[in-house]
Amino acid sequence: MTEQRTGALAGLRVVDFGQYLAGPLLSVLLADAGADVVRVDPPTGPRWRHPANAMLQRGKRSIALDLREDGDRDIARRLVERADIVVENFRPGVMDRLGLGAHSALAATPRLLYCSLPGFGADDPRHDLPAWEGVVSAAAGLYLYPGCTPANLIGDRSGEPIYSAIPLASSYAAFIAAHSIVAGLIARERTGAGQRIEVPLFDACFELIGSSVMQSDGPRAAAPPMVGAPPQLARYRCGDGRWLELCLFQDTHLRWFAETFLPPEYIEDGMADAGRMFTDPALQQRAFQRYSELFATRSARDWEIAINEESGASAALCQTSEEWLTIDEHARDSGAVIELDDPEYGHTAQAGFPIRMSGTPPTVGFPRRPLDADRTEILTELDTPISAPAAAPAAVDPVPPLAGIRVLDVAQVLAGPTISRILAEYGADVIKIHSFIDRQLAMHLYTNSGKRSIMLDLKTPDGMAVFNRLSDGIDVFTQNFTRGVADRIGLGEATLRERNPELIYTSISAFGYEGYRGGWRGREQLGQGPTGMQLRLGDEEPVMAPYPYNDYGSGNLAAYATMLALYHRIRGGAGQNVQSSLCHSATFLQIPYMVAHAGRTWDEPSGQTAKGWGPFDRLYQGADRWFYLCAPDGLDSIAELAGNTETELAEHFRTRPAQDWVDLLNAAGVGAHVLTDQPDLMDDEVVRARGLSIEREHRGFGRARMAGPSQRLSVTPPRPTRPVGPPGSDTRAVLDEFGFDSADLIARDVARDGLPQYTTFVGMFR
């Protein structure tokens, strides 16, 4: 199976010891980017027997090794000696006991990047806990309660927590580890040294919940005026019985929709008035009824196309993951879904590529290989002598991987700003340009952390003159305009590339720029709807997941693509265009359910009453609170629980406090953890000690607590970035640095040195 691979990681060797989801998902991202990945499985095959393996193991060569046997361990050591990257996701200490740990591997191969994805970190007191997905999710407070919304993640604590079958902890760990590895590769180009990378699943959850756990001592904001449920942000059953997610978030979108589809008397009644639609309960009731009657006149797909194409407003079909995979044309046209023949399942539709790269596009080298199919070839390669490894540098260079990289960011809200926030954590110099009319700044302190913030009117010639000088010599430009908008306002790729031929031009969108949805506007819920997330959470009626799963997911994936492009450029390649989208992120966050084949059963837990997968893998209620139990081998080793049915276990667990049960189960080697409340998470001693909860002073604002970086690189660790001030707080300093008369530009309102309304957006996270 040896063949010439293409892609940004072509020429690199990866040894993948990963099992289940996080490790294999990371290594398939590397394989699709061109790396030669050798997967190492036990002789009995992967520990997780699941259709997802058709996707997770594609593009990887296979060898079966019993790491308990001396001979096979020796083969594994020789594989590691020839590798650029090692991936493993065992509990801390397991690989050390096998003689394959990071310390010994790096001693033998100083250029190696050794990446571990344990459930809990090596210095976390819970590092020995069997950290199954449900256990980690409970520890991080990912299970929500009825009534949770993006504006209220507390919900109704008198109700029962809701289980989610989406493996968020594993997926986010894989995304973060992917850009951590590329950061390590970039650093290695400068120093010649490898390093150890650790991305615990628990820590990775903080990338998802980072803004929702932010707390502040800043001015208390008045709550946004809203009464009841706005009908313009809701789901409606259409004439074919399917559901449509209506997302008229902006005032202008509500007006466009009303003027296109509503009779004049409805508009006169206030249904184009966003202020009233948010605050008038009687109008809301009438609007819900009228919308319901309107949408019942056509199919959901007809409405989806009509709303986006005819009015320019936003809506998306809600469908199952199976439908996304098998019948949605856009999924294939955008590359989110591909077709591939698998040796076990035959023809499959499966998750495609979560990123787009114009110069080094991801590709599948070949379908999944049968177990041990490449043993002879791999062993023959091991017989080929290798040159002596370069000696480890006498002194470690602590310079951040992206030191010297300049980034210009004009993206708004969550997904786009997340890209450059991550680049800043790796050392890039980021200038953030805010528009005068940007009012979606509730997460500014988190999403724009580490950036220099300026306010500039790019609609004026003088504003564009400033932009042009700022953009001279930049390495990366990030934006999330709707397709075509950047070109119309002079910020398109072709225009910027004339000034910077080696530019990495990074874009975030809702649906990708290809396919029939490619030119549509969108927000988080519109990435959830078509890909199956909402119907999985709501079952018969879709429910929006309140976390911005796809905003932060696509931000991390686009950061990974950007860093791949930078690495490719460092090795002699050209600049290129890279992209990710909310729908692409949603596809990769649902990997267990993103392989369709003939006869597949879609039986994952779903709906608002789901508690887990079965009696030994689910949420249970103790006498005082809930906890998660995962015991794949059952509970027969615990006398008082042996032989209990699911109903009997539920009754038994209610007799004692949850922590008592968790202590008993953990002592017996069973994975369990109390369900943590997020408001308490940031005060947890372990969380604070590990730098996952950081508290800093912000200029013009006060102290704020937020999530810190979750990835750990032993040589060039990401560190908490410079606290950002209010939007525009760096305008004068940046303009003066680039030779402009800041006082003149501010006086003529070409630039501003702050957003007076900013205090209306902060203080929401107390």
JOFENDA-V817102 format. One record per backbone hydrogen bond with DSSP energy under -1.0 kcal/mol. CO is the residue of the C=O (numbers start at 1). NH is the residue of the N-H. E is the energy in kcal/mol with one decimal. If there is no record, write none. Layout:
co/nh/e
CO/NH/E
CO/NH/E
//
This chain:
co/nh/e
7/10/-1.6
9/12/-1.9
12/36/-3.0
13/84/-2.5
13/85/-1.9
14/38/-3.0
15/87/-2.5
16/40/-2.9
21/25/-2.8
22/26/-2.1
23/27/-2.5
24/28/-2.0
25/29/-1.5
26/30/-1.6
27/31/-2.4
28/32/-2.7
29/33/-1.0
30/35/-2.2
31/34/-2.0
32/363/-2.2
33/9/-2.9
36/14/-2.9
37/61/-2.6
38/16/-2.9
39/63/-2.0
41/65/-2.6
42/45/-2.4
50/53/-2.1
51/54/-1.9
52/55/-1.6
52/56/-2.8
53/57/-2.2
55/58/-1.1
57/60/-1.2
61/39/-3.4
62/374/-1.8
63/41/-1.8
66/69/-2.3
69/73/-2.5
70/74/-2.1
71/75/-1.7
72/76/-2.4
73/77/-2.5
74/78/-2.1
75/79/-2.2
76/80/-2.3
77/81/-2.2
78/82/-1.0
80/83/-1.4
84/113/-2.3
85/15/-2.4
86/115/-3.2
87/17/-3.0
88/117/-2.1
91/94/-2.0
93/97/-2.2
94/98/-1.1
95/100/-3.0
96/99/-1.6
101/105/-2.2
102/106/-2.8
103/107/-1.7
104/108/-1.8
105/109/-2.2
109/112/-2.2
110/194/-3.3
112/195/-1.3
113/86/-2.5
114/197/-3.2
115/88/-2.0
116/199/-2.6
118/201/-2.7
119/202/-2.5
121/124/-1.9
124/127/-2.2
126/129/-2.0
129/131/-1.0
130/132/-1.6
132/136/-2.4
133/137/-2.5
134/138/-1.9
135/139/-2.0
136/140/-2.0
137/142/-2.7
138/141/-1.1
138/676/-2.5
144/162/-3.1
145/148/-1.6
146/156/-3.0
149/152/-1.1
152/149/-2.4
156/159/-1.8
166/168/-2.2
167/171/-2.2
168/172/-2.8
169/173/-2.0
170/174/-2.1
171/175/-2.4
172/176/-2.7
173/177/-2.6
174/178/-1.9
175/179/-1.7
176/180/-2.0
177/181/-2.6
178/182/-1.8
179/183/-2.0
180/184/-2.3
181/185/-2.3
182/186/-2.5
183/187/-2.4
184/188/-2.3
185/189/-1.7
187/191/-2.4
188/192/-2.6
195/114/-2.0
196/714/-2.8
197/116/-2.9
198/712/-1.9
200/204/-2.3
201/205/-1.1
203/206/-1.7
204/207/-1.5
205/209/-2.1
209/213/-1.6
211/214/-1.2
215/705/-3.3
230/233/-1.7
232/248/-2.4
234/246/-2.8
236/244/-2.4
238/241/-2.2
242/238/-3.5
243/318/-2.5
244/236/-2.3
245/316/-2.0
247/249/-1.3
250/254/-1.9
251/255/-2.0
252/256/-2.7
253/257/-2.5
254/258/-2.6
255/259/-2.8
256/260/-1.5
257/261/-2.6
258/262/-2.2
263/266/-1.2
263/267/-1.5
264/268/-2.7
265/269/-1.1
266/271/-2.1
267/270/-1.7
270/273/-1.7
273/277/-2.4
274/278/-1.5
276/280/-2.8
278/227/-3.4
280/284/-2.7
281/285/-2.3
282/286/-2.0
283/287/-3.0
284/288/-2.8
285/289/-1.9
286/290/-2.6
287/291/-3.3
288/292/-2.5
289/293/-2.1
290/294/-2.5
291/295/-3.1
292/296/-1.2
294/297/-1.7
295/239/-1.2
295/298/-1.1
298/239/-3.1
299/303/-2.3
300/304/-2.6
301/305/-2.2
302/306/-2.7
303/307/-3.0
304/308/-1.7
305/309/-3.0
306/310/-2.5
307/313/-1.1
314/247/-2.1
316/245/-3.4
320/324/-2.2
321/325/-2.2
322/326/-2.4
323/327/-2.4
323/328/-1.4
329/333/-2.7
330/334/-2.4
331/336/-1.0
331/337/-2.0
332/335/-1.3
335/353/-2.3
336/352/-3.3
338/350/-2.8
340/348/-2.0
342/346/-1.9
346/342/-3.1
348/340/-2.2
349/596/-3.4
350/338/-2.8
356/579/-2.2
366/59/-2.5
370/373/-2.1
372/375/-1.4
374/378/-2.7
375/379/-3.0
376/380/-2.2
377/381/-1.9
378/382/-1.6
381/384/-1.2
400/403/-1.8
402/405/-2.4
405/429/-2.8
406/475/-2.4
406/476/-1.9
407/431/-2.5
408/478/-2.2
409/433/-2.9
414/418/-1.7
416/419/-1.0
417/421/-1.9
418/422/-2.1
419/423/-2.1
420/424/-2.3
421/425/-1.6
422/426/-1.2
423/428/-2.3
424/427/-1.8
426/402/-2.8
429/407/-2.8
430/452/-2.8
431/409/-2.5
432/454/-2.9
434/456/-2.1
439/441/-1.3
441/444/-1.9
443/446/-1.2
443/447/-2.9
444/448/-2.2
446/449/-1.3
448/451/-1.7
452/432/-3.2
453/730/-2.7
454/434/-3.3
455/752/-1.5
456/458/-1.0
457/460/-1.2
460/464/-2.2
461/465/-2.0
462/466/-1.9
463/467/-2.3
464/468/-2.7
465/469/-1.7
466/470/-2.5
467/471/-2.4
471/474/-1.8
475/504/-2.6
476/408/-2.4
477/506/-3.2
478/410/-2.4
479/508/-1.8
482/485/-2.3
484/488/-1.8
485/489/-1.8
486/491/-3.2
487/490/-1.2
492/496/-2.2
493/497/-2.9
494/498/-1.1
496/500/-1.8
500/503/-2.0
504/477/-2.3
505/578/-2.4
506/479/-1.9
507/580/-1.5
509/582/-1.7
510/583/-1.9
515/518/-1.8
517/520/-2.2
523/526/-1.5
524/527/-1.5
524/528/-1.5
525/529/-2.1
528/533/-1.2
529/319/-2.0
529/532/-1.0
532/536/-1.8
533/537/-2.0
534/538/-2.4
534/543/-1.6
535/539/-2.5
536/607/-2.4
538/541/-1.2
547/549/-2.0
548/552/-2.0
549/553/-1.7
550/554/-2.9
551/555/-1.8
552/556/-2.2
553/557/-2.4
554/558/-2.7
555/559/-1.9
556/560/-2.2
557/561/-2.5
558/562/-2.6
559/563/-2.4
560/564/-2.4
561/565/-2.3
562/566/-2.2
563/567/-2.7
564/568/-2.7
565/569/-2.2
566/570/-2.5
567/571/-1.6
568/573/-2.6
569/572/-1.9
576/505/-2.1
577/358/-2.7
578/507/-2.3
579/356/-2.2
580/509/-1.3
581/585/-2.4
582/586/-2.6
583/587/-1.9
584/588/-1.8
585/589/-1.7
590/593/-2.2
591/594/-2.1
594/351/-1.9
596/349/-2.0
597/600/-2.1
601/603/-1.0
610/163/-2.2
611/619/-2.8
614/617/-1.7
616/631/-3.3
617/613/-2.5
618/629/-2.4
620/627/-2.9
625/622/-3.5
626/675/-2.8
627/620/-3.1
628/673/-1.6
629/618/-1.7
630/671/-1.2
631/634/-2.5
635/638/-1.9
638/641/-1.9
638/642/-1.6
641/644/-1.8
645/649/-2.8
646/650/-2.4
647/651/-2.1
648/652/-2.7
649/653/-3.0
652/655/-1.7
653/656/-1.0
656/623/-2.9
657/661/-1.6
658/662/-2.6
659/663/-2.6
660/664/-2.1
661/665/-2.9
662/666/-3.0
663/667/-2.1
664/668/-1.1
665/670/-2.8
666/669/-1.9
671/630/-2.8
673/628/-2.9
677/680/-1.7
680/683/-1.1
681/684/-1.5
684/688/-2.5
685/689/-2.6
686/690/-1.9
687/692/-2.1
688/691/-1.6
692/708/-1.1
694/706/-2.4
696/704/-2.4
698/701/-2.2
698/702/-2.5
702/698/-2.6
703/217/-2.5
704/696/-2.3
705/215/-2.5
706/694/-2.9
712/198/-2.6
722/450/-2.3
726/729/-2.3
728/731/-1.5
730/734/-2.6
731/735/-2.6
732/736/-2.5
733/737/-2.2
734/738/-1.8
735/740/-2.8
736/739/-1.7
740/742/-1.2
741/745/-2.3
742/746/-2.5
743/747/-2.3
744/748/-2.0
745/750/-2.7
745/751/-1.4
746/749/-1.4
750/457/-2.7
755/758/-2.5
757/760/-2.1
758/761/-2.5
//
